[in-house]
Amino acid sequence: MGVMTARPINVESPPQRDEHKLTWRAKLRRDRSLLLMNLPMLLLVLAFWWVPALGNIIAFQDYNPYTGGVLGSPVIGFTNFALLFQDPQFLRAMLNTLSITAFQLVFYFPVPIMLALLLHSIVSARLRAFVQGVVYMPYFFSWVLVVAIFQQMFGGAGLLAQLLRERGHEGVDWMTNSDTFILLITTQTIWKDAGWGAIIFLAALSTIDPNLYEAAAVDGARRWRRLWHITLPGLRPVIVLLLILRLGDALNVGFEQFMLQRSAVGSGASEVFDTFVYWSGLRTGDLGYGAAAGLFKGLVGLLLILAANRMAHALGERGVYSRS
Amino acid sequence: MTTLTSRPGRRRPARLAPWEERPSPAGQLGKGTIVTLIVLAVLGPLYTIVLTSLSPAATVNRAGGLVLVPDGITLEAYRQIFSDTVVSRAVLVSTGVTLAGTLISTGVSVLGAYSLSRPGSFLHRPLLFSILLMFVFFPGIIPVYLMVSGLGLKDSYWSLILPTAVSAFNVVVLRSFFMNIPGEVLDSARIDGAGEWRILWRIVLPMSKAVTAVVSMFYAVGYWNAWFNAMLYIDDTRRWPLALILRQYVVDSNPLPAATAGVTGDAPPTLAIKMAIVVIAVLPALIIYPFVQRHFTKGVIVGAVKG
């Protein structure tokens, strides 16, 4: 967490050569430098992925780090999970997460597409490069920074409130209003990520054959008809793919963004899965309970990704990964 | 995943094609307005933040907040920040963690990606699989936390580096680039008696400078920006990276330590100091950004994403 990652859209291994003639000893001897090169990465992945993944066993325990540890704590089966579904705060986190996903699907998802169309339509190459450079930039800012910047603009002591007061109006504080929180975070997400998100659509736009446009123009199709009949069908595969990916990622709405603003707007509006895991597990100290919430999210997320990928294949797209 | 080299594709002519209709003045005006607003939405906040951090106390007080019109420039806020230990130490911590982390991450990823670029090698499939699994499942905050504290890494700078040192995405990007290097090149080196280390160092890496640079930049940005890991693992305020300072003093507006806040009359107002901290936090991204930006539109990212 923290380090920027994105998801590559296609991960496949190339065809394998027939290597069965060699014994594993011979292969081991032949590939020992490769294995040695892999070792540092393997150790890190073992320590910070595999061991924690298996450590989720504490979700099924009444875990106590001091008396029992992972091996000695009493096993209580699915009790933690049963408790989760009676916990109003957990249900609220689930509801918030899903509403934020749904809201952003409508109000964030189309923005990079529209931005890409706008950028693509700028005729001057220099101007286009300049605007692209500007809109990609906030993607490299941290969430702390973005929240700080928004606070200076829209907070109680921010620029907007200051300008309103100068003109004799009442100031506003958008940063602590829980009713409009979903709007606030969507605006932040647009400001930070929409420019970067446009890249993939720009790439798709550049692969549309210009002859199609010319032929359509010769046939009398005006600007908007060409957009409708050539550009949008050209973008369709990317749009469908990213839409499916977003659905597969429905439980991930971002984490630092919510952690940072939780105290300002209260947990009612800002509690999402990840913040719930953190507060219920690490803050109140019930580690097994928090781990159960985290494991629930991880497993449902895994199922969603697999389902989304299957859907992508069914629609004839390539999906996140494909069988090699 | 195919190529990561630049692919210009079909260049759009800078002028209108003969068949394109001339845009209407109203349409041009509308588009111009929207583009201007978008650019302002990004640059406007940065402008007023930088300006406020550079403004003398009188100007900030007269503005009653952020400064929009420059009236005198002073570096007083920055001088204050760096004469105090809190922020300057955090800048050192963040810089150190970013440099060490980027070096480790890039090294481990390049070696790992190269070792996974040879299908049919010993244990190739399970090793690759364990990297790909990282895309679809996250073990959870709590088990990772227990692992880090179990290893005794709490309050150690290693806790800011090791748990996030391997990004599966970056490994896959590097691997797919390495796999596209023509096999004949590697085979001829092998016939000449070069071992894997030599091939990687002398042939593969020099051919992959751009992709390695971009991957290390992604790691660097990640380390510089990381906030949550530091909040989880670093309790000792003297070991705080800049992201935690930013949260504490700028977002949550907790008072700055007396030495920085300034008690004398001509000290810069806290707002200028806050904005100076914001500027310091954003500066590295702004500085390296132009050097890597050209790789974004064509090449690396698009190649990695488009497949």
Interface residues (C-beta under 8 A of the other chain):
Chain A: M1 G2 V3 M4 T5 A6 R7 P8 I9 N10 V11 E12 S13 P14 P15 Q16 R17 E19 W24 K27 L28 R30 D31 S33 L34 L35 M37 N38 P40 M41 L42 L44 V45 A47 F48 W49 W50 V51 P52 A53 G55 N56 I58 P65 L115 L118 S121 I122 V123 S124 A125 L127 A129 V131 Q132 G133 V134 V135 Y136 M137 P138 F140 F141 S142 W143 V144 L145 V147 A148 I149 Q151 Q152 M153 A157 G158 L159 Q162 R165 E166 W191 G195 I199 I200 L202 A203 A204 S206 T207 D209 P210 Y213 E214 A217 V218 R222 R223 F255 E256 M259 L260 S263 D274 V277 Y278 G281 L282 L287 G290 A291 G294 L295 K297 G298 L299 G301 L302 I305 L306 R318 V320 Y321
Chain B: M1 G9 R10 R12 A14 R15 L16 A17 W19 E20 E21 K31 I34 V35 I38 V39 A41 V42 L43 P45 L46 T48 I49 A63 G64 G65 L66 L68 S105 G107 V108 S109 L111 G112 Y114 S115 L116 R118 P119 G120 S121 F122 L123 R125 L127 L128 S130 I131 L132 L133 M134 F135 V136 F137 F138 P139 G140 I141 I142 P143 V144 Y145 L146 M147 V148 L151 L162 P163 T164 A165 V166 S167 A168 F169 N170 V171 V172 V173 M179 G195 E196 W197 L200 F218 Y219 V221 G222 Y223 W224 N225 A226 W227 F228 N229 M231 L232 A243 L246 R247 V250 V251 D252 M275 V278 A281 V282 A285 L286 Y289 P290 Q293 F296 T297 I301 V302 A304 V305 K306 G307
